[in-house]
Amino acid sequence: MENIIRALEGRVLWYGRARDMLLGRAPMKKPFDWPLTGLPSTETERTVYCAMLCGAISELENTIAMLRSEEV
């Protein structure tokens, strides 16, 4: 189970890095393997992309919490 949790945590970090770059919290890293469809080009696309990343991060964190609670 711990391997699955670590894999999910890695995904959270990857999505978080992409979100932070889109929001300007972290410098753009080139090349970066963007999680969804590549780097969005317009401001609207960036907003939607960021919302999708935030939703994915939230869902992954919830899943990790559930898995951890089952281990106890």
Secondary structure as UniProt FT lines:
FT   HELIX           2..23
FT   HELIX           43..71
//
